[in-house]
């Protein structure tokens, strides 16, 4: 079974109909059509919260479609500068909906827009690292894996988000999770693997400029690979310019199969096994 380990079907990009994909006959929102395609494949999808409100939304989706959709709850590092992370609030949310929640995140560090978040990089760094550590504590409380988000600054003098995350994970001794949409270096990939983490591959692997991701996919152990869409973002090359959706994760699997000289069925099976092992979906 195909498993998309990272999507955002609650995002507003799915609120309105469009003309790039057939909608459901009843004319409901694009979300209804996208969900219908997921259910008809069949496949499983982990939808990711980026703040408290969106975490509630992905839980609602998971509870409406149990066994097909699952939820991860957390505070995205970009959102974290404007919002506080209330660990007690998130803890109560998970405890109330424990069957739906399979991970914490997406969480981590994002330095790309630091100047928009605050005039002082040091303050942005401190706030993001504090919230990240709180989410690690939440993951430890419920014995859940982390879904890690990392994005580098546009400024070469700023620290690497991946390297800083690795340092924090090492210091916290937390060894369960996935580096979502991995686009770091081979060395950073090996450090995540050494920590026991999985690597998540998205449509970037199909992009003309995705050579570094393809290189990492070729060296990644078969039992540490996950496939994801980050829908509605990062549509694979065959669908560039269109809103991404979970069924397109098959394009990621096809590219991995090509790179590793495996069959498509083999990639789908092994990534499903990996997802089940990490997130305990079955």
Order of alpha helices (4+ residues) and beta strands (2+ residues): beta-alpha-beta-alpha-beta-alpha-alpha-beta-alpha-alpha-beta-alpha-beta-alpha-beta-alpha-beta-alpha-alpha
